[in-house]
Structure formats: structure tokens, C-alpha cells
Amino acid sequence: MAESVQQHTDSHGSSTAAWTGVGIMLVAAALICLGIVLAMPLLWIVGTLGFIGGALAWIIMSKAGYGDGGPKNKVGH
């Protein structure tokens, strides 16, 4: 009895776009926390804008081919 073995290709969302977006959002979250703790509204506003920028970077990079399964994505291959 021969069983066919399929290669597992699910990357669980690991892509260049995802890593970049999450990295930007982690730094932004740290700025938000620091701004709140130090009572510096400008710092948490910059962090909030950075967080939104990270989400936009993720979306734009995914549409540019760097997302999961995209032709330019090199992560997880």
C-alpha cells in the first residue's frame, strides 16, 4: 500500500509583509506605553500614528507581492 506524502506548505502567515508590519507596530506600542507612563501626549500620538502606519505597511506590502503566498515573499520558503 503506497501512501502519497504531501509537503506541508502552510507558513502560518509568516511573510515579509507580516514581519515588517508587526515590527513597526511593536515599536509603536512601546512608544504609546512610554508616552502614557511619562505623561507625554506627543509621544503616544506619534506611537498611535506609527501603529496605523505599521498596519498600512503590512497591507501595502501584501498587495505588492510580499504577503503570504506572494511571488516576492522569501520568508517561510
PDB file of N, CA, C and O in Angstrom, chain B, residues numbered from 101:
ATOM      1  N   MET B 101       0.826  -1.170   0.000  1.00  0.00           N
ATOM      2  CA  MET B 101       0.000   0.000   0.000  1.00  0.00           C
ATOM      3  C   MET B 101       0.881   1.249   0.000  1.00  0.00           C
ATOM      4  O   MET B 101       1.566   1.524   0.985  1.00  0.00           O
ATOM      5  N   ALA B 102       0.866   1.980  -1.065  1.00  0.00           N
ATOM      6  CA  ALA B 102       1.675   3.194  -1.168  1.00  0.00           C
ATOM      7  C   ALA B 102       0.833   4.396  -0.755  1.00  0.00           C
ATOM      8  O   ALA B 102      -0.275   4.611  -1.247  1.00  0.00           O
ATOM      9  N   GLU B 103       1.388   5.154   0.149  1.00  0.00           N
ATOM     10  CA  GLU B 103       0.700   6.366   0.586  1.00  0.00           C
ATOM     11  C   GLU B 103       1.419   7.573   0.008  1.00  0.00           C
ATOM     12  O   GLU B 103       2.649   7.637   0.004  1.00  0.00           O
ATOM     13  N   SER B 104       0.644   8.522  -0.479  1.00  0.00           N
ATOM     14  CA  SER B 104       1.275   9.735  -1.005  1.00  0.00           C
ATOM     15  C   SER B 104       1.551  10.692   0.147  1.00  0.00           C
ATOM     16  O   SER B 104       0.714  10.904   1.024  1.00  0.00           O
ATOM     17  N   VAL B 105       2.721  11.248   0.119  1.00  0.00           N
ATOM     18  CA  VAL B 105       3.131  12.197   1.149  1.00  0.00           C
ATOM     19  C   VAL B 105       3.137  13.585   0.526  1.00  0.00           C
ATOM     20  O   VAL B 105       3.829  13.843  -0.458  1.00  0.00           O
ATOM     21  N   GLN B 106       2.352  14.467   1.121  1.00  0.00           N
ATOM     22  CA  GLN B 106       2.312  15.838   0.627  1.00  0.00           C
ATOM     23  C   GLN B 106       3.191  16.719   1.503  1.00  0.00           C
ATOM     24  O   GLN B 106       3.229  16.581   2.726  1.00  0.00           O
ATOM     25  N   GLN B 107       3.884  17.614   0.848  1.00  0.00           N
ATOM     26  CA  GLN B 107       4.728  18.553   1.590  1.00  0.00           C
ATOM     27  C   GLN B 107       3.846  19.612   2.225  1.00  0.00           C
ATOM     28  O   GLN B 107       2.966  20.178   1.576  1.00  0.00           O
ATOM     29  N   HIS B 108       4.090  19.870   3.492  1.00  0.00           N
ATOM     30  CA  HIS B 108       3.319  20.874   4.221  1.00  0.00           C
ATOM     31  C   HIS B 108       3.825  22.256   3.832  1.00  0.00           C
ATOM     32  O   HIS B 108       4.986  22.580   4.082  1.00  0.00           O
ATOM     33  N   THR B 109       2.973  23.074   3.225  1.00  0.00           N
ATOM     34  CA  THR B 109       3.409  24.382   2.742  1.00  0.00           C
ATOM     35  C   THR B 109       2.748  25.547   3.468  1.00  0.00           C
ATOM     36  O   THR B 109       2.920  26.692   3.051  1.00  0.00           O
ATOM     37  N   ASP B 110       2.008  25.299   4.526  1.00  0.00           N
ATOM     38  CA  ASP B 110       1.353  26.386   5.251  1.00  0.00           C
ATOM     39  C   ASP B 110       2.395  27.150   6.069  1.00  0.00           C
ATOM     40  O   ASP B 110       3.096  26.565   6.895  1.00  0.00           O
ATOM     41  N   SER B 111       2.493  28.451   5.836  1.00  0.00           N
ATOM     42  CA  SER B 111       3.506  29.246   6.532  1.00  0.00           C
ATOM     43  C   SER B 111       2.945  29.941   7.770  1.00  0.00           C
ATOM     44  O   SER B 111       3.660  30.692   8.434  1.00  0.00           O
ATOM     45  N   HIS B 112       1.684  29.700   8.084  1.00  0.00           N
ATOM     46  CA  HIS B 112       1.031  30.292   9.251  1.00  0.00           C
ATOM     47  C   HIS B 112       1.102  31.818   9.238  1.00  0.00           C
ATOM     48  O   HIS B 112       1.205  32.442  10.294  1.00  0.00           O
ATOM     49  N   GLY B 113       1.047  32.414   8.059  1.00  0.00           N
ATOM     50  CA  GLY B 113       1.048  33.858   7.940  1.00  0.00           C
ATOM     51  C   GLY B 113       2.418  34.503   8.020  1.00  0.00           C
ATOM     52  O   GLY B 113       2.521  35.729   8.014  1.00  0.00           O
ATOM     53  N   SER B 114       3.467  33.705   8.093  1.00  0.00           N
ATOM     54  CA  SER B 114       4.816  34.253   8.171  1.00  0.00           C
ATOM     55  C   SER B 114       5.242  34.763   6.801  1.00  0.00           C
ATOM     56  O   SER B 114       5.469  33.979   5.879  1.00  0.00           O
ATOM     57  N   SER B 115       5.349  36.072   6.678  1.00  0.00           N
ATOM     58  CA  SER B 115       5.736  36.681   5.405  1.00  0.00           C
ATOM     59  C   SER B 115       6.541  37.943   5.695  1.00  0.00           C
ATOM     60  O   SER B 115       6.567  38.444   6.819  1.00  0.00           O
ATOM     61  N   THR B 116       7.190  38.435   4.663  1.00  0.00           N
ATOM     62  CA  THR B 116       7.952  39.680   4.809  1.00  0.00           C
ATOM     63  C   THR B 116       7.018  40.817   5.221  1.00  0.00           C
ATOM     64  O   THR B 116       7.370  41.633   6.073  1.00  0.00           O
ATOM     65  N   ALA B 117       5.840  40.871   4.623  1.00  0.00           N
ATOM     66  CA  ALA B 117       4.871  41.922   4.955  1.00  0.00           C
ATOM     67  C   ALA B 117       4.435  41.828   6.417  1.00  0.00           C
ATOM     68  O   ALA B 117       4.356  42.840   7.113  1.00  0.00           O
ATOM     69  N   ALA B 118       4.153  40.612   6.876  1.00  0.00           N
ATOM     70  CA  ALA B 118       3.703  40.429   8.255  1.00  0.00           C
ATOM     71  C   ALA B 118       4.791  40.792   9.261  1.00  0.00           C
ATOM     72  O   ALA B 118       4.525  41.485  10.243  1.00  0.00           O
ATOM     73  N   TRP B 119       6.026  40.321   9.017  1.00  0.00           N
ATOM     74  CA  TRP B 119       7.121  40.626   9.936  1.00  0.00           C
ATOM     75  C   TRP B 119       7.388  42.128   9.998  1.00  0.00           C
ATOM     76  O   TRP B 119       7.624  42.675  11.075  1.00  0.00           O
ATOM     77  N   THR B 120       7.351  42.785   8.856  1.00  0.00           N
ATOM     78  CA  THR B 120       7.589  44.230   8.826  1.00  0.00           C
ATOM     79  C   THR B 120       6.481  44.978   9.568  1.00  0.00           C
ATOM     80  O   THR B 120       6.757  45.833  10.410  1.00  0.00           O
ATOM     81  N   GLY B 121       5.233  44.650   9.252  1.00  0.00           N
ATOM     82  CA  GLY B 121       4.100  45.315   9.902  1.00  0.00           C
ATOM     83  C   GLY B 121       4.090  45.121  11.400  1.00  0.00           C
ATOM     84  O   GLY B 121       3.884  46.076  12.149  1.00  0.00           O
ATOM     85  N   VAL B 122       4.308  43.897  11.847  1.00  0.00           N
ATOM     86  CA  VAL B 122       4.303  43.608  13.278  1.00  0.00           C
ATOM     87  C   VAL B 122       5.481  44.285  13.976  1.00  0.00           C
ATOM     88  O   VAL B 122       5.341  44.779  15.095  1.00  0.00           O
ATOM     89  N   GLY B 123       6.638  44.310  13.321  1.00  0.00           N
ATOM     90  CA  GLY B 123       7.801  45.001  13.919  1.00  0.00           C
ATOM     91  C   GLY B 123       7.536  46.481  14.132  1.00  0.00           C
ATOM     92  O   GLY B 123       7.841  47.026  15.193  1.00  0.00           O
ATOM     93  N   ILE B 124       6.975  47.123  13.134  1.00  0.00           N
ATOM     94  CA  ILE B 124       6.641  48.547  13.254  1.00  0.00           C
ATOM     95  C   ILE B 124       5.613  48.752  14.360  1.00  0.00           C
ATOM     96  O   ILE B 124       5.734  49.681  15.159  1.00  0.00           O
ATOM     97  N   MET B 125       4.606  47.891  14.409  1.00  0.00           N
ATOM     98  CA  MET B 125       3.552  48.042  15.420  1.00  0.00           C
ATOM     99  C   MET B 125       4.058  47.763  16.833  1.00  0.00           C
ATOM    100  O   MET B 125       3.554  48.353  17.789  1.00  0.00           O
ATOM    101  N   LEU B 126       5.049  46.871  16.987  1.00  0.00           N
ATOM    102  CA  LEU B 126       5.628  46.634  18.317  1.00  0.00           C
ATOM    103  C   LEU B 126       6.371  47.871  18.831  1.00  0.00           C
ATOM    104  O   LEU B 126       6.233  48.249  19.994  1.00  0.00           O
ATOM    105  N   VAL B 127       7.151  48.487  17.960  1.00  0.00           N
ATOM    106  CA  VAL B 127       7.859  49.710  18.349  1.00  0.00           C
ATOM    107  C   VAL B 127       6.851  50.805  18.676  1.00  0.00           C
ATOM    108  O   VAL B 127       7.018  51.537  19.652  1.00  0.00           O
ATOM    109  N   ALA B 128       5.808  50.914  17.865  1.00  0.00           N
ATOM    110  CA  ALA B 128       4.780  51.921  18.097  1.00  0.00           C
ATOM    111  C   ALA B 128       4.062  51.684  19.425  1.00  0.00           C
ATOM    112  O   ALA B 128       3.772  52.636  20.150  1.00  0.00           O
ATOM    113  N   ALA B 129       3.776  50.429  19.746  1.00  0.00           N
ATOM    114  CA  ALA B 129       3.116  50.119  21.018  1.00  0.00           C
ATOM    115  C   ALA B 129       4.003  50.508  22.201  1.00  0.00           C
ATOM    116  O   ALA B 129       3.512  50.991  23.220  1.00  0.00           O
ATOM    117  N   ALA B 130       5.308  50.294  22.057  1.00  0.00           N
ATOM    118  CA  ALA B 130       6.234  50.700  23.119  1.00  0.00           C
ATOM    119  C   ALA B 130       6.220  52.220  23.295  1.00  0.00           C
ATOM    120  O   ALA B 130       6.262  52.717  24.421  1.00  0.00           O
ATOM    121  N   LEU B 131       6.160  52.955  22.182  1.00  0.00           N
ATOM    122  CA  LEU B 131       6.086  54.418  22.266  1.00  0.00           C
ATOM    123  C   LEU B 131       4.792  54.869  22.935  1.00  0.00           C
ATOM    124  O   LEU B 131       4.796  55.808  23.730  1.00  0.00           O
ATOM    125  N   ILE B 132       3.693  54.206  22.616  1.00  0.00           N
ATOM    126  CA  ILE B 132       2.411  54.547  23.242  1.00  0.00           C
ATOM    127  C   ILE B 132       2.499  54.335  24.750  1.00  0.00           C
ATOM    128  O   ILE B 132       2.102  55.207  25.522  1.00  0.00           O
ATOM    129  N   CYS B 133       3.015  53.188  25.171  1.00  0.00           N
ATOM    130  CA  CYS B 133       3.144  52.884  26.601  1.00  0.00           C
ATOM    131  C   CYS B 133       4.047  53.900  27.304  1.00  0.00           C
ATOM    132  O   CYS B 133       3.724  54.396  28.383  1.00  0.00           O
ATOM    133  N   LEU B 134       5.180  54.197  26.672  1.00  0.00           N
ATOM    134  CA  LEU B 134       6.112  55.149  27.256  1.00  0.00           C
ATOM    135  C   LEU B 134       5.480  56.539  27.366  1.00  0.00           C
ATOM    136  O   LEU B 134       5.655  57.230  28.369  1.00  0.00           O
ATOM    137  N   GLY B 135       4.755  56.933  26.344  1.00  0.00           N
ATOM    138  CA  GLY B 135       4.079  58.229  26.364  1.00  0.00           C
ATOM    139  C   GLY B 135       3.040  58.335  27.458  1.00  0.00           C
ATOM    140  O   GLY B 135       2.883  59.391  28.072  1.00  0.00           O
ATOM    141  N   ILE B 136       2.324  57.239  27.707  1.00  0.00           N
ATOM    142  CA  ILE B 136       1.319  57.251  28.767  1.00  0.00           C
ATOM    143  C   ILE B 136       1.982  57.281  30.140  1.00  0.00           C
ATOM    144  O   ILE B 136       1.563  58.040  31.014  1.00  0.00           O
ATOM    145  N   VAL B 137       3.015  56.459  30.336  1.00  0.00           N
ATOM    146  CA  VAL B 137       3.687  56.401  31.638  1.00  0.00           C
ATOM    147  C   VAL B 137       4.373  57.720  31.964  1.00  0.00           C
ATOM    148  O   VAL B 137       4.348  58.164  33.112  1.00  0.00           O
ATOM    149  N   LEU B 138       4.991  58.358  30.955  1.00  0.00           N
ATOM    150  CA  LEU B 138       5.702  59.609  31.186  1.00  0.00           C
ATOM    151  C   LEU B 138       4.817  60.841  31.025  1.00  0.00           C
ATOM    152  O   LEU B 138       5.298  61.971  31.109  1.00  0.00           O
ATOM    153  N   ALA B 139       3.530  60.623  30.795  1.00  0.00           N
ATOM    154  CA  ALA B 139       2.560  61.708  30.606  1.00  0.00           C
ATOM    155  C   ALA B 139       3.013  62.667  29.505  1.00  0.00           C
ATOM    156  O   ALA B 139       3.011  63.885  29.682  1.00  0.00           O
ATOM    157  N   MET B 140       3.400  62.089  28.364  1.00  0.00           N
ATOM    158  CA  MET B 140       3.831  62.873  27.205  1.00  0.00           C
ATOM    159  C   MET B 140       2.879  62.580  26.040  1.00  0.00           C
ATOM    160  O   MET B 140       3.096  61.632  25.286  1.00  0.00           O
ATOM    161  N   PRO B 141       1.825  63.392  25.893  1.00  0.00           N
ATOM    162  CA  PRO B 141       0.834  63.129  24.852  1.00  0.00           C
ATOM    163  C   PRO B 141       1.424  63.052  23.441  1.00  0.00           C
ATOM    164  O   PRO B 141       0.961  62.261  22.619  1.00  0.00           O
ATOM    165  N   LEU B 142       2.428  63.857  23.161  1.00  0.00           N
ATOM    166  CA  LEU B 142       3.020  63.836  21.827  1.00  0.00           C
ATOM    167  C   LEU B 142       3.619  62.460  21.518  1.00  0.00           C
ATOM    168  O   LEU B 142       3.543  61.985  20.385  1.00  0.00           O
ATOM    169  N   LEU B 143       4.204  61.833  22.516  1.00  0.00           N
ATOM    170  CA  LEU B 143       4.827  60.528  22.320  1.00  0.00           C
ATOM    171  C   LEU B 143       3.787  59.449  22.011  1.00  0.00           C
ATOM    172  O   LEU B 143       4.000  58.621  21.125  1.00  0.00           O
ATOM    173  N   TRP B 144       2.667  59.453  22.735  1.00  0.00           N
ATOM    174  CA  TRP B 144       1.666  58.428  22.437  1.00  0.00           C
ATOM    175  C   TRP B 144       0.895  58.739  21.163  1.00  0.00           C
ATOM    176  O   TRP B 144       0.365  57.822  20.536  1.00  0.00           O
ATOM    177  N   ILE B 145       0.818  59.982  20.768  1.00  0.00           N
ATOM    178  CA  ILE B 145       0.198  60.318  19.473  1.00  0.00           C
ATOM    179  C   ILE B 145       1.092  59.813  18.342  1.00  0.00           C
ATOM    180  O   ILE B 145       0.602  59.228  17.376  1.00  0.00           O
ATOM    181  N   VAL B 146       2.396  60.036  18.459  1.00  0.00           N
ATOM    182  CA  VAL B 146       3.339  59.525  17.455  1.00  0.00           C
ATOM    183  C   VAL B 146       3.273  57.998  17.412  1.00  0.00           C
ATOM    184  O   VAL B 146       3.297  57.411  16.330  1.00  0.00           O
ATOM    185  N   GLY B 147       3.192  57.360  18.561  1.00  0.00           N
ATOM    186  CA  GLY B 147       3.069  55.909  18.618  1.00  0.00           C
ATOM    187  C   GLY B 147       1.797  55.404  17.954  1.00  0.00           C
ATOM    188  O   GLY B 147       1.811  54.393  17.251  1.00  0.00           O
ATOM    189  N   THR B 148       0.709  56.105  18.180  1.00  0.00           N
ATOM    190  CA  THR B 148      -0.565  55.720  17.556  1.00  0.00           C
ATOM    191  C   THR B 148      -0.489  55.849  16.043  1.00  0.00           C
ATOM    192  O   THR B 148      -0.961  54.973  15.318  1.00  0.00           O
ATOM    193  N   LEU B 149       0.099  56.929  15.569  1.00  0.00           N
ATOM    194  CA  LEU B 149       0.266  57.105  14.125  1.00  0.00           C
ATOM    195  C   LEU B 149       1.205  56.038  13.557  1.00  0.00           C
ATOM    196  O   LEU B 149       0.995  55.545  12.448  1.00  0.00           O
ATOM    197  N   GLY B 150       2.232  55.687  14.315  1.00  0.00           N
ATOM    198  CA  GLY B 150       3.145  54.634  13.894  1.00  0.00           C
ATOM    199  C   GLY B 150       2.448  53.285  13.834  1.00  0.00           C
ATOM    200  O   GLY B 150       2.725  52.484  12.940  1.00  0.00           O
ATOM    201  N   PHE B 151       1.553  53.025  14.767  1.00  0.00           N
ATOM    202  CA  PHE B 151       0.809  51.774  14.772  1.00  0.00           C
ATOM    203  C   PHE B 151      -0.067  51.665  13.525  1.00  0.00           C
ATOM    204  O   PHE B 151      -0.128  50.615  12.885  1.00  0.00           O
ATOM    205  N   ILE B 152      -0.735  52.751  13.195  1.00  0.00           N
ATOM    206  CA  ILE B 152      -1.549  52.788  11.974  1.00  0.00           C
ATOM    207  C   ILE B 152      -0.654  52.617  10.748  1.00  0.00           C
ATOM    208  O   ILE B 152      -1.022  51.925   9.799  1.00  0.00           O
ATOM    209  N   GLY B 153       0.521  53.247  10.770  1.00  0.00           N
ATOM    210  CA  GLY B 153       1.473  53.113   9.674  1.00  0.00           C
ATOM    211  C   GLY B 153       1.950  51.680   9.506  1.00  0.00           C
ATOM    212  O   GLY B 153       2.137  51.224   8.378  1.00  0.00           O
ATOM    213  N   GLY B 154       2.147  50.966  10.599  1.00  0.00           N
ATOM    214  CA  GLY B 154       2.551  49.562  10.535  1.00  0.00           C
ATOM    215  C   GLY B 154       1.479  48.695   9.888  1.00  0.00           C
ATOM    216  O   GLY B 154       1.783  47.812   9.085  1.00  0.00           O
ATOM    217  N   ALA B 155       0.227  48.952  10.242  1.00  0.00           N
ATOM    218  CA  ALA B 155      -0.876  48.207   9.629  1.00  0.00           C
ATOM    219  C   ALA B 155      -0.965  48.511   8.136  1.00  0.00           C
ATOM    220  O   ALA B 155      -1.196  47.612   7.328  1.00  0.00           O
ATOM    221  N   LEU B 156      -0.785  49.766   7.778  1.00  0.00           N
ATOM    222  CA  LEU B 156      -0.821  50.145   6.355  1.00  0.00           C
ATOM    223  C   LEU B 156       0.360  49.541   5.596  1.00  0.00           C
ATOM    224  O   LEU B 156       0.204  49.100   4.458  1.00  0.00           O
ATOM    225  N   ALA B 157       1.534  49.520   6.218  1.00  0.00           N
ATOM    226  CA  ALA B 157       2.712  48.920   5.579  1.00  0.00           C
ATOM    227  C   ALA B 157       2.460  47.445   5.297  1.00  0.00           C
ATOM    228  O   ALA B 157       2.816  46.944   4.231  1.00  0.00           O
ATOM    229  N   TRP B 158       1.847  46.751   6.247  1.00  0.00           N
ATOM    230  CA  TRP B 158       1.530  45.338   6.090  1.00  0.00           C
ATOM    231  C   TRP B 158       0.606  45.131   4.890  1.00  0.00           C
ATOM    232  O   TRP B 158       0.855  44.264   4.052  1.00  0.00           O
ATOM    233  N   ILE B 159      -0.456  45.927   4.811  1.00  0.00           N
ATOM    234  CA  ILE B 159      -1.422  45.808   3.720  1.00  0.00           C
ATOM    235  C   ILE B 159      -0.780  46.135   2.375  1.00  0.00           C
ATOM    236  O   ILE B 159      -0.958  45.399   1.405  1.00  0.00           O
ATOM    237  N   ILE B 160      -0.040  47.228   2.316  1.00  0.00           N
ATOM    238  CA  ILE B 160       0.583  47.652   1.060  1.00  0.00           C
ATOM    239  C   ILE B 160       1.614  46.628   0.592  1.00  0.00           C
ATOM    240  O   ILE B 160       1.672  46.301  -0.594  1.00  0.00           O
ATOM    241  N   MET B 161       2.430  46.122   1.523  1.00  0.00           N
ATOM    242  CA  MET B 161       3.433  45.125   1.147  1.00  0.00           C
ATOM    243  C   MET B 161       2.783  43.820   0.687  1.00  0.00           C
ATOM    244  O   MET B 161       3.283  43.161  -0.226  1.00  0.00           O
ATOM    245  N   SER B 162       1.671  43.450   1.318  1.00  0.00           N
ATOM    246  CA  SER B 162       0.966  42.241   0.891  1.00  0.00           C
ATOM    247  C   SER B 162       0.457  42.388  -0.535  1.00  0.00           C
ATOM    248  O   SER B 162       0.573  41.467  -1.344  1.00  0.00           O
ATOM    249  N   LYS B 163      -0.106  43.548  -0.834  1.00  0.00           N
ATOM    250  CA  LYS B 163      -0.615  43.786  -2.190  1.00  0.00           C
ATOM    251  C   LYS B 163       0.516  43.902  -3.211  1.00  0.00           C
ATOM    252  O   LYS B 163       0.301  43.679  -4.403  1.00  0.00           O
ATOM    253  N   ALA B 164       1.718  44.249  -2.752  1.00  0.00           N
ATOM    254  CA  ALA B 164       2.871  44.370  -3.649  1.00  0.00           C
ATOM    255  C   ALA B 164       3.559  43.029  -3.886  1.00  0.00           C
ATOM    256  O   ALA B 164       4.540  42.962  -4.626  1.00  0.00           O
ATOM    257  N   GLY B 165       3.055  41.962  -3.267  1.00  0.00           N
ATOM    258  CA  GLY B 165       3.606  40.639  -3.510  1.00  0.00           C
ATOM    259  C   GLY B 165       4.471  40.080  -2.404  1.00  0.00           C
ATOM    260  O   GLY B 165       5.045  39.002  -2.559  1.00  0.00           O
ATOM    261  N   TYR B 166       4.579  40.783  -1.292  1.00  0.00           N
ATOM    262  CA  TYR B 166       5.407  40.320  -0.181  1.00  0.00           C
ATOM    263  C   TYR B 166       4.591  39.625   0.909  1.00  0.00           C
ATOM    264  O   TYR B 166       5.125  39.310   1.973  1.00  0.00           O
ATOM    265  N   GLY B 167       3.316  39.385   0.657  1.00  0.00           N
ATOM    266  CA  GLY B 167       2.456  38.716   1.627  1.00  0.00           C
ATOM    267  C   GLY B 167       2.578  37.211   1.557  1.00  0.00           C
ATOM    268  O   GLY B 167       3.359  36.673   0.772  1.00  0.00           O
ATOM    269  N   ASP B 168       1.796  36.533   2.385  1.00  0.00           N
ATOM    270  CA  ASP B 168       1.804  35.075   2.434  1.00  0.00           C
ATOM    271  C   ASP B 168       1.391  34.514   1.071  1.00  0.00           C
ATOM    272  O   ASP B 168       0.287  34.774   0.594  1.00  0.00           O
ATOM    273  N   GLY B 169       2.277  33.750   0.457  1.00  0.00           N
ATOM    274  CA  GLY B 169       1.999  33.175  -0.860  1.00  0.00           C
ATOM    275  C   GLY B 169       2.324  34.104  -2.012  1.00  0.00           C
ATOM    276  O   GLY B 169       2.135  33.736  -3.171  1.00  0.00           O
ATOM    277  N   GLY B 170       2.804  35.293  -1.720  1.00  0.00           N
ATOM    278  CA  GLY B 170       3.137  36.253  -2.757  1.00  0.00           C
ATOM    279  C   GLY B 170       4.406  35.861  -3.510  1.00  0.00           C
ATOM    280  O   GLY B 170       5.255  35.152  -2.969  1.00  0.00           O
ATOM    281  N   PRO B 171       4.539  36.311  -4.739  1.00  0.00           N
ATOM    282  CA  PRO B 171       5.702  35.931  -5.545  1.00  0.00           C
ATOM    283  C   PRO B 171       7.035  36.492  -5.038  1.00  0.00           C
ATOM    284  O   PRO B 171       8.087  35.926  -5.335  1.00  0.00           O
ATOM    285  N   LYS B 172       7.009  37.580  -4.287  1.00  0.00           N
ATOM    286  CA  LYS B 172       8.251  38.192  -3.813  1.00  0.00           C
ATOM    287  C   LYS B 172       8.594  37.799  -2.386  1.00  0.00           C
ATOM    288  O   LYS B 172       9.668  38.145  -1.893  1.00  0.00           O
ATOM    289  N   ASN B 173       7.703  37.085  -1.716  1.00  0.00           N
ATOM    290  CA  ASN B 173       7.919  36.711  -0.329  1.00  0.00           C
ATOM    291  C   ASN B 173       9.007  35.651  -0.223  1.00  0.00           C
ATOM    292  O   ASN B 173       8.949  34.638  -0.919  1.00  0.00           O
ATOM    293  N   LYS B 174       9.996  35.868   0.634  1.00  0.00           N
ATOM    294  CA  LYS B 174      11.102  34.931   0.813  1.00  0.00           C
ATOM    295  C   LYS B 174      11.051  34.245   2.174  1.00  0.00           C
ATOM    296  O   LYS B 174      11.795  33.291   2.403  1.00  0.00           O
ATOM    297  N   VAL B 175      10.199  34.702   3.077  1.00  0.00           N
ATOM    298  CA  VAL B 175      10.105  34.133   4.423  1.00  0.00           C
ATOM    299  C   VAL B 175       9.259  32.860   4.366  1.00  0.00           C
ATOM    300  O   VAL B 175       8.194  32.845   3.749  1.00  0.00           O
ATOM    301  N   GLY B 176       9.726  31.818   4.996  1.00  0.00           N
ATOM    302  CA  GLY B 176       8.955  30.581   5.084  1.00  0.00           C
ATOM    303  C   GLY B 176       9.125  29.660   3.895  1.00  0.00           C
ATOM    304  O   GLY B 176       8.408  28.665   3.793  1.00  0.00           O
ATOM    305  N   HIS B 177      10.043  29.953   2.993  1.00  0.00           N
ATOM    306  CA  HIS B 177      10.253  29.090   1.823  1.00  0.00           C
ATOM    307  C   HIS B 177      11.428  28.189   2.036  1.00  0.00           C
ATOM    308  O   HIS B 177      11.760  27.390   1.160  1.00  0.00           O
TER     309      HIS B 177
END
